């Protein structure tokens, strides 16, 4: 993930130990929150920076 600014559902599922469908559900929720704040979002991906804010203690490493 070197240089990546987004995390995918598969990467999130692996990091958090959850299923891919649940990771997609979380990404959808986070993207809705970002959209409400006026940010442009990409379906199936979420910004790593926002992901790290939402999940205390999780850091995405390259």
PyMOL Python script that loads the backbone (N, CA, C, O; Angstrom):
from pymol import cmd

cmd.read_pdbstr("""\
ATOM      1  N   UNK A   1       0.816  -1.202   0.000  1.00  0.00           N
ATOM      2  CA  UNK A   1       0.000   0.000   0.000  1.00  0.00           C
ATOM      3  C   UNK A   1       0.856   1.260   0.000  1.00  0.00           C
ATOM      4  O   UNK A   1       0.384   2.329   0.388  1.00  0.00           O
ATOM      5  N   UNK A   2       2.052   1.149  -0.413  1.00  0.00           N
ATOM      6  CA  UNK A   2       2.950   2.302  -0.395  1.00  0.00           C
ATOM      7  C   UNK A   2       2.412   3.417  -1.286  1.00  0.00           C
ATOM      8  O   UNK A   2       2.135   3.198  -2.466  1.00  0.00           O
ATOM      9  N   UNK A   3       2.268   4.593  -0.726  1.00  0.00           N
ATOM     10  CA  UNK A   3       1.782   5.739  -1.464  1.00  0.00           C
ATOM     11  C   UNK A   3       0.275   5.774  -1.623  1.00  0.00           C
ATOM     12  O   UNK A   3      -0.260   6.723  -2.195  1.00  0.00           O
ATOM     13  N   UNK A   4      -0.413   4.773  -1.137  1.00  0.00           N
ATOM     14  CA  UNK A   4      -1.870   4.728  -1.264  1.00  0.00           C
ATOM     15  C   UNK A   4      -2.517   5.712  -0.297  1.00  0.00           C
ATOM     16  O   UNK A   4      -2.026   5.928   0.811  1.00  0.00           O
ATOM     17  N   UNK A   5      -3.621   6.302  -0.732  1.00  0.00           N
ATOM     18  CA  UNK A   5      -4.357   7.192   0.162  1.00  0.00           C
ATOM     19  C   UNK A   5      -5.713   6.599   0.531  1.00  0.00           C
ATOM     20  O   UNK A   5      -6.435   7.155   1.358  1.00  0.00           O
ATOM     21  N   UNK A   6      -6.054   5.470  -0.084  1.00  0.00           N
ATOM     22  CA  UNK A   6      -7.322   4.802   0.205  1.00  0.00           C
ATOM     23  C   UNK A   6      -7.073   3.387   0.692  1.00  0.00           C
ATOM     24  O   UNK A   6      -6.062   2.772   0.353  1.00  0.00           O
ATOM     25  N   UNK A   7      -8.000   2.873   1.489  1.00  0.00           N
ATOM     26  CA  UNK A   7      -7.963   1.487   1.928  1.00  0.00           C
ATOM     27  C   UNK A   7      -9.188   0.797   1.327  1.00  0.00           C
ATOM     28  O   UNK A   7     -10.281   1.363   1.302  1.00  0.00           O
ATOM     29  N   UNK A   8      -8.994  -0.422   0.848  1.00  0.00           N
ATOM     30  CA  UNK A   8     -10.088  -1.178   0.244  1.00  0.00           C
ATOM     31  C   UNK A   8     -10.782  -2.041   1.289  1.00  0.00           C
ATOM     32  O   UNK A   8     -10.289  -2.209   2.405  1.00  0.00           O
ATOM     33  N   UNK A   9     -11.919  -2.578   0.912  1.00  0.00           N
ATOM     34  CA  UNK A   9     -12.664  -3.447   1.818  1.00  0.00           C
ATOM     35  C   UNK A   9     -11.859  -4.698   2.165  1.00  0.00           C
ATOM     36  O   UNK A   9     -11.877  -5.147   3.311  1.00  0.00           O
ATOM     37  N   UNK A  10     -11.158  -5.259   1.189  1.00  0.00           N
ATOM     38  CA  UNK A  10     -10.356  -6.461   1.448  1.00  0.00           C
ATOM     39  C   UNK A  10      -9.253  -6.168   2.450  1.00  0.00           C
ATOM     40  O   UNK A  10      -9.011  -6.965   3.356  1.00  0.00           O
ATOM     41  N   UNK A  11      -8.583  -5.032   2.297  1.00  0.00           N
ATOM     42  CA  UNK A  11      -7.517  -4.649   3.229  1.00  0.00           C
ATOM     43  C   UNK A  11      -8.080  -4.381   4.621  1.00  0.00           C
ATOM     44  O   UNK A  11      -7.485  -4.773   5.625  1.00  0.00           O
ATOM     45  N   UNK A  12      -9.227  -3.713   4.673  1.00  0.00           N
ATOM     46  CA  UNK A  12      -9.858  -3.426   5.949  1.00  0.00           C
ATOM     47  C   UNK A  12     -10.283  -4.718   6.648  1.00  0.00           C
ATOM     48  O   UNK A  12     -10.077  -4.877   7.851  1.00  0.00           O
ATOM     49  N   UNK A  13     -10.869  -5.624   5.898  1.00  0.00           N
ATOM     50  CA  UNK A  13     -11.318  -6.895   6.467  1.00  0.00           C
ATOM     51  C   UNK A  13     -10.148  -7.655   7.078  1.00  0.00           C
ATOM     52  O   UNK A  13     -10.267  -8.216   8.167  1.00  0.00           O
ATOM     53  N   UNK A  14      -9.025  -7.672   6.381  1.00  0.00           N
ATOM     54  CA  UNK A  14      -7.840  -8.376   6.875  1.00  0.00           C
ATOM     55  C   UNK A  14      -7.287  -7.710   8.133  1.00  0.00           C
ATOM     56  O   UNK A  14      -6.942  -8.393   9.098  1.00  0.00           O
ATOM     57  N   UNK A  15      -7.201  -6.380   8.125  1.00  0.00           N
ATOM     58  CA  UNK A  15      -6.644  -5.652   9.263  1.00  0.00           C
ATOM     59  C   UNK A  15      -7.493  -5.796  10.526  1.00  0.00           C
ATOM     60  O   UNK A  15      -6.964  -5.936  11.629  1.00  0.00           O
ATOM     61  N   UNK A  16      -8.819  -5.760  10.351  1.00  0.00           N
ATOM     62  CA  UNK A  16      -9.717  -5.771  11.503  1.00  0.00           C
ATOM     63  C   UNK A  16     -10.224  -7.163  11.862  1.00  0.00           C
ATOM     64  O   UNK A  16     -10.860  -7.350  12.899  1.00  0.00           O
ATOM     65  N   UNK A  17      -9.940  -8.139  11.002  1.00  0.00           N
ATOM     66  CA  UNK A  17     -10.402  -9.496  11.261  1.00  0.00           C
ATOM     67  C   UNK A  17     -11.913  -9.634  11.110  1.00  0.00           C
ATOM     68  O   UNK A  17     -12.564 -10.335  11.884  1.00  0.00           O
ATOM     69  N   UNK A  18     -12.461  -8.958  10.106  1.00  0.00           N
ATOM     70  CA  UNK A  18     -13.898  -9.005   9.840  1.00  0.00           C
ATOM     71  C   UNK A  18     -14.135  -9.522   8.428  1.00  0.00           C
ATOM     72  O   UNK A  18     -13.197  -9.668   7.644  1.00  0.00           O
ATOM     73  N   UNK A  19     -15.391  -9.796   8.112  1.00  0.00           N
ATOM     74  CA  UNK A  19     -15.720 -10.279   6.768  1.00  0.00           C
ATOM     75  C   UNK A  19     -15.691  -9.117   5.768  1.00  0.00           C
ATOM     76  O   UNK A  19     -15.828  -7.953   6.145  1.00  0.00           O
ATOM     77  N   UNK A  20     -15.510  -9.456   4.491  1.00  0.00           N
ATOM     78  CA  UNK A  20     -15.512  -8.426   3.454  1.00  0.00           C
ATOM     79  C   UNK A  20     -16.868  -7.721   3.359  1.00  0.00           C
ATOM     80  O   UNK A  20     -16.910  -6.498   3.226  1.00  0.00           O
ATOM     81  N   UNK A  21     -17.984  -8.470   3.425  1.00  0.00           N
ATOM     82  CA  UNK A  21     -19.270  -7.755   3.372  1.00  0.00           C
ATOM     83  C   UNK A  21     -19.434  -6.728   4.497  1.00  0.00           C
ATOM     84  O   UNK A  21     -19.989  -5.651   4.277  1.00  0.00           O
ATOM     85  N   UNK A  22     -18.956  -7.054   5.693  1.00  0.00           N
ATOM     86  CA  UNK A  22     -19.049  -6.097   6.798  1.00  0.00           C
ATOM     87  C   UNK A  22     -18.114  -4.909   6.561  1.00  0.00           C
ATOM     88  O   UNK A  22     -18.451  -3.773   6.895  1.00  0.00           O
ATOM     89  N   UNK A  23     -16.942  -5.174   5.985  1.00  0.00           N
ATOM     90  CA  UNK A  23     -16.014  -4.086   5.656  1.00  0.00           C
ATOM     91  C   UNK A  23     -16.658  -3.137   4.647  1.00  0.00           C
ATOM     92  O   UNK A  23     -16.524  -1.919   4.769  1.00  0.00           O
ATOM     93  N   UNK A  24     -17.356  -3.689   3.650  1.00  0.00           N
ATOM     94  CA  UNK A  24     -18.056  -2.838   2.683  1.00  0.00           C
ATOM     95  C   UNK A  24     -19.127  -1.996   3.371  1.00  0.00           C
ATOM     96  O   UNK A  24     -19.323  -0.833   3.016  1.00  0.00           O
ATOM     97  N   UNK A  25     -19.814  -2.569   4.346  1.00  0.00           N
ATOM     98  CA  UNK A  25     -20.840  -1.844   5.089  1.00  0.00           C
ATOM     99  C   UNK A  25     -20.214  -0.679   5.856  1.00  0.00           C
ATOM    100  O   UNK A  25     -20.761   0.424   5.865  1.00  0.00           O
ATOM    101  N   UNK A  26     -19.067  -0.923   6.501  1.00  0.00           N
ATOM    102  CA  UNK A  26     -18.376   0.136   7.231  1.00  0.00           C
ATOM    103  C   UNK A  26     -17.887   1.229   6.288  1.00  0.00           C
ATOM    104  O   UNK A  26     -17.994   2.416   6.595  1.00  0.00           O
ATOM    105  N   UNK A  27     -17.351   0.824   5.142  1.00  0.00           N
ATOM    106  CA  UNK A  27     -16.865   1.802   4.163  1.00  0.00           C
ATOM    107  C   UNK A  27     -18.023   2.659   3.666  1.00  0.00           C
ATOM    108  O   UNK A  27     -17.888   3.875   3.531  1.00  0.00           O
ATOM    109  N   UNK A  28     -19.150   2.030   3.399  1.00  0.00           N
ATOM    110  CA  UNK A  28     -20.319   2.781   2.948  1.00  0.00           C
ATOM    111  C   UNK A  28     -20.730   3.807   3.993  1.00  0.00           C
ATOM    112  O   UNK A  28     -21.042   4.949   3.655  1.00  0.00           O
ATOM    113  N   UNK A  29     -20.732   3.409   5.253  1.00  0.00           N
ATOM    114  CA  UNK A  29     -21.094   4.314   6.344  1.00  0.00           C
ATOM    115  C   UNK A  29     -20.108   5.484   6.428  1.00  0.00           C
ATOM    116  O   UNK A  29     -20.522   6.637   6.547  1.00  0.00           O
ATOM    117  N   UNK A  30     -18.814   5.189   6.366  1.00  0.00           N
ATOM    118  CA  UNK A  30     -17.813   6.250   6.452  1.00  0.00           C
ATOM    119  C   UNK A  30     -17.899   7.182   5.245  1.00  0.00           C
ATOM    120  O   UNK A  30     -17.750   8.396   5.388  1.00  0.00           O
ATOM    121  N   UNK A  31     -18.139   6.618   4.048  1.00  0.00           N
ATOM    122  CA  UNK A  31     -18.271   7.454   2.859  1.00  0.00           C
ATOM    123  C   UNK A  31     -19.507   8.345   2.935  1.00  0.00           C
ATOM    124  O   UNK A  31     -19.474   9.478   2.454  1.00  0.00           O
ATOM    125  N   UNK A  32     -20.593   7.859   3.528  1.00  0.00           N
ATOM    126  CA  UNK A  32     -21.779   8.695   3.720  1.00  0.00           C
ATOM    127  C   UNK A  32     -21.471   9.857   4.660  1.00  0.00           C
ATOM    128  O   UNK A  32     -21.930  10.978   4.439  1.00  0.00           O
ATOM    129  N   UNK A  33     -20.694   9.587   5.708  1.00  0.00           N
ATOM    130  CA  UNK A  33     -20.299  10.650   6.637  1.00  0.00           C
ATOM    131  C   UNK A  33     -19.436  11.695   5.926  1.00  0.00           C
ATOM    132  O   UNK A  33     -19.634  12.897   6.100  1.00  0.00           O
ATOM    133  N   UNK A  34     -18.483  11.227   5.131  1.00  0.00           N
ATOM    134  CA  UNK A  34     -17.613  12.141   4.396  1.00  0.00           C
ATOM    135  C   UNK A  34     -18.404  12.938   3.358  1.00  0.00           C
ATOM    136  O   UNK A  34     -18.168  14.132   3.173  1.00  0.00           O
ATOM    137  N   UNK A  35     -19.336  12.276   2.687  1.00  0.00           N
ATOM    138  CA  UNK A  35     -20.176  12.934   1.685  1.00  0.00           C
ATOM    139  C   UNK A  35     -21.000  14.049   2.334  1.00  0.00           C
ATOM    140  O   UNK A  35     -21.159  15.127   1.761  1.00  0.00           O
ATOM    141  N   UNK A  36     -21.514  13.781   3.517  1.00  0.00           N
ATOM    142  CA  UNK A  36     -22.300  14.783   4.238  1.00  0.00           C
ATOM    143  C   UNK A  36     -21.461  16.009   4.605  1.00  0.00           C
ATOM    144  O   UNK A  36     -21.987  17.111   4.763  1.00  0.00           O
ATOM    145  N   UNK A  37     -20.147  15.800   4.738  1.00  0.00           N
ATOM    146  CA  UNK A  37     -19.235  16.907   5.044  1.00  0.00           C
ATOM    147  C   UNK A  37     -18.749  17.609   3.779  1.00  0.00           C
ATOM    148  O   UNK A  37     -17.993  18.578   3.850  1.00  0.00           O
ATOM    149  N   UNK A  38     -19.191  17.110   2.611  1.00  0.00           N
ATOM    150  CA  UNK A  38     -18.838  17.758   1.354  1.00  0.00           C
ATOM    151  C   UNK A  38     -17.637  17.173   0.634  1.00  0.00           C
ATOM    152  O   UNK A  38     -17.165  17.757  -0.342  1.00  0.00           O
ATOM    153  N   UNK A  39     -17.132  16.036   1.089  1.00  0.00           N
ATOM    154  CA  UNK A  39     -15.990  15.409   0.441  1.00  0.00           C
ATOM    155  C   UNK A  39     -16.439  14.494  -0.686  1.00  0.00           C
ATOM    156  O   UNK A  39     -17.537  13.939  -0.639  1.00  0.00           O
ATOM    157  N   UNK A  40     -15.606  14.336  -1.686  1.00  0.00           N
ATOM    158  CA  UNK A  40     -15.865  13.389  -2.765  1.00  0.00           C
ATOM    159  C   UNK A  40     -15.388  12.027  -2.292  1.00  0.00           C
ATOM    160  O   UNK A  40     -14.308  11.914  -1.711  1.00  0.00           O
ATOM    161  N   UNK A  41     -16.183  10.988  -2.536  1.00  0.00           N
ATOM    162  CA  UNK A  41     -15.839   9.645  -2.087  1.00  0.00           C
ATOM    163  C   UNK A  41     -15.785   8.677  -3.260  1.00  0.00           C
ATOM    164  O   UNK A  41     -16.301   8.963  -4.340  1.00  0.00           O
ATOM    165  N   UNK A  42     -15.156   7.534  -3.036  1.00  0.00           N
ATOM    166  CA  UNK A  42     -15.054   6.477  -4.027  1.00  0.00           C
ATOM    167  C   UNK A  42     -15.701   5.229  -3.441  1.00  0.00           C
ATOM    168  O   UNK A  42     -15.289   4.762  -2.379  1.00  0.00           O
ATOM    169  N   UNK A  43     -16.710   4.682  -4.119  1.00  0.00           N
ATOM    170  CA  UNK A  43     -17.365   3.471  -3.600  1.00  0.00           C
ATOM    171  C   UNK A  43     -16.368   2.326  -3.421  1.00  0.00           C
ATOM    172  O   UNK A  43     -15.529   2.080  -4.288  1.00  0.00           O
ATOM    173  N   UNK A  44     -16.469   1.631  -2.292  1.00  0.00           N
ATOM    174  CA  UNK A  44     -15.602   0.483  -2.030  1.00  0.00           C
ATOM    175  C   UNK A  44     -14.243   0.830  -1.455  1.00  0.00           C
ATOM    176  O   UNK A  44     -13.444  -0.059  -1.161  1.00  0.00           O
ATOM    177  N   UNK A  45     -13.978   2.119  -1.293  1.00  0.00           N
ATOM    178  CA  UNK A  45     -12.702   2.571  -0.718  1.00  0.00           C
ATOM    179  C   UNK A  45     -12.983   3.740   0.212  1.00  0.00           C
ATOM    180  O   UNK A  45     -13.965   4.464   0.049  1.00  0.00           O
ATOM    181  N   UNK A  46     -12.101   3.909   1.188  1.00  0.00           N
ATOM    182  CA  UNK A  46     -12.214   5.060   2.082  1.00  0.00           C
ATOM    183  C   UNK A  46     -10.805   5.593   2.348  1.00  0.00           C
ATOM    184  O   UNK A  46      -9.834   4.837   2.339  1.00  0.00           O
ATOM    185  N   UNK A  47     -10.709   6.877   2.579  1.00  0.00           N
ATOM    186  CA  UNK A  47      -9.411   7.498   2.836  1.00  0.00           C
ATOM    187  C   UNK A  47      -8.777   6.896   4.096  1.00  0.00           C
ATOM    188  O   UNK A  47      -9.427   6.758   5.132  1.00  0.00           O
ATOM    189  N   UNK A  48      -7.511   6.549   3.979  1.00  0.00           N
ATOM    190  CA  UNK A  48      -6.781   5.945   5.098  1.00  0.00           C
ATOM    191  C   UNK A  48      -6.800   6.868   6.310  1.00  0.00           C
ATOM    192  O   UNK A  48      -6.969   6.412   7.441  1.00  0.00           O
ATOM    193  N   UNK A  49      -6.629   8.146   6.077  1.00  0.00           N
ATOM    194  CA  UNK A  49      -6.600   9.117   7.170  1.00  0.00           C
ATOM    195  C   UNK A  49      -7.906   9.073   7.967  1.00  0.00           C
ATOM    196  O   UNK A  49      -7.885   9.104   9.198  1.00  0.00           O
ATOM    197  N   UNK A  50      -9.037   9.002   7.269  1.00  0.00           N
ATOM    198  CA  UNK A  50     -10.335   8.953   7.945  1.00  0.00           C
ATOM    199  C   UNK A  50     -10.527   7.611   8.643  1.00  0.00           C
ATOM    200  O   UNK A  50     -11.069   7.556   9.747  1.00  0.00           O
ATOM    201  N   UNK A  51     -10.091   6.543   8.011  1.00  0.00           N
ATOM    202  CA  UNK A  51     -10.156   5.207   8.604  1.00  0.00           C
ATOM    203  C   UNK A  51      -9.408   5.177   9.933  1.00  0.00           C
ATOM    204  O   UNK A  51      -9.909   4.640  10.920  1.00  0.00           O
ATOM    205  N   UNK A  52      -8.208   5.754   9.956  1.00  0.00           N
ATOM    206  CA  UNK A  52      -7.408   5.774  11.182  1.00  0.00           C
ATOM    207  C   UNK A  52      -8.052   6.634  12.263  1.00  0.00           C
ATOM    208  O   UNK A  52      -7.894   6.348  13.450  1.00  0.00           O
ATOM    209  N   UNK A  53      -8.783   7.693  11.870  1.00  0.00           N
ATOM    210  CA  UNK A  53      -9.502   8.512  12.845  1.00  0.00           C
ATOM    211  C   UNK A  53     -10.646   7.732  13.487  1.00  0.00           C
ATOM    212  O   UNK A  53     -10.883   7.846  14.689  1.00  0.00           O
ATOM    213  N   UNK A  54     -11.349   6.944  12.686  1.00  0.00           N
ATOM    214  CA  UNK A  54     -12.537   6.239  13.144  1.00  0.00           C
ATOM    215  C   UNK A  54     -12.200   5.006  13.989  1.00  0.00           C
ATOM    216  O   UNK A  54     -12.985   4.625  14.857  1.00  0.00           O
ATOM    217  N   UNK A  55     -11.054   4.384  13.749  1.00  0.00           N
ATOM    218  CA  UNK A  55     -10.687   3.177  14.464  1.00  0.00           C
ATOM    219  C   UNK A  55      -9.480   3.466  15.349  1.00  0.00           C
ATOM    220  O   UNK A  55      -8.335   3.450  14.895  1.00  0.00           O
ATOM    221  N   UNK A  56      -9.761   3.728  16.613  1.00  0.00           N
ATOM    222  CA  UNK A  56      -8.728   4.063  17.593  1.00  0.00           C
ATOM    223  C   UNK A  56      -7.669   2.965  17.653  1.00  0.00           C
ATOM    224  O   UNK A  56      -8.001   1.785  17.768  1.00  0.00           O
ATOM    225  N   UNK A  57      -6.418   3.344  17.577  1.00  0.00           N
ATOM    226  CA  UNK A  57      -5.312   2.407  17.735  1.00  0.00           C
ATOM    227  C   UNK A  57      -4.897   1.680  16.466  1.00  0.00           C
ATOM    228  O   UNK A  57      -3.932   0.917  16.483  1.00  0.00           O
ATOM    229  N   UNK A  58      -5.613   1.905  15.362  1.00  0.00           N
ATOM    230  CA  UNK A  58      -5.268   1.249  14.103  1.00  0.00           C
ATOM    231  C   UNK A  58      -4.445   2.208  13.264  1.00  0.00           C
ATOM    232  O   UNK A  58      -4.832   3.359  13.061  1.00  0.00           O
ATOM    233  N   UNK A  59      -3.314   1.732  12.781  1.00  0.00           N
ATOM    234  CA  UNK A  59      -2.467   2.525  11.906  1.00  0.00           C
ATOM    235  C   UNK A  59      -2.158   1.703  10.667  1.00  0.00           C
ATOM    236  O   UNK A  59      -1.714   0.559  10.768  1.00  0.00           O
ATOM    237  N   UNK A  60      -2.393   2.280   9.506  1.00  0.00           N
ATOM    238  CA  UNK A  60      -2.092   1.611   8.249  1.00  0.00           C
ATOM    239  C   UNK A  60      -0.633   1.880   7.925  1.00  0.00           C
ATOM    240  O   UNK A  60      -0.213   3.034   7.839  1.00  0.00           O
ATOM    241  N   UNK A  61       0.142   0.811   7.746  1.00  0.00           N
ATOM    242  CA  UNK A  61       1.560   0.953   7.416  1.00  0.00           C
ATOM    243  C   UNK A  61       1.792   0.591   5.972  1.00  0.00           C
ATOM    244  O   UNK A  61       1.066  -0.218   5.394  1.00  0.00           O
ATOM    245  N   UNK A  62       2.798   1.188   5.400  1.00  0.00           N
ATOM    246  CA  UNK A  62       3.138   0.945   3.991  1.00  0.00           C
ATOM    247  C   UNK A  62       3.838  -0.364   3.795  1.00  0.00           C
ATOM    248  O   UNK A  62       4.189  -0.714   2.668  1.00  0.00           O
TER     249      UNK A  62
END
""", "prot")
cmd.dss("prot")
cmd.show_as("cartoon", "prot")
cmd.util.cbc("prot")
cmd.orient("prot")
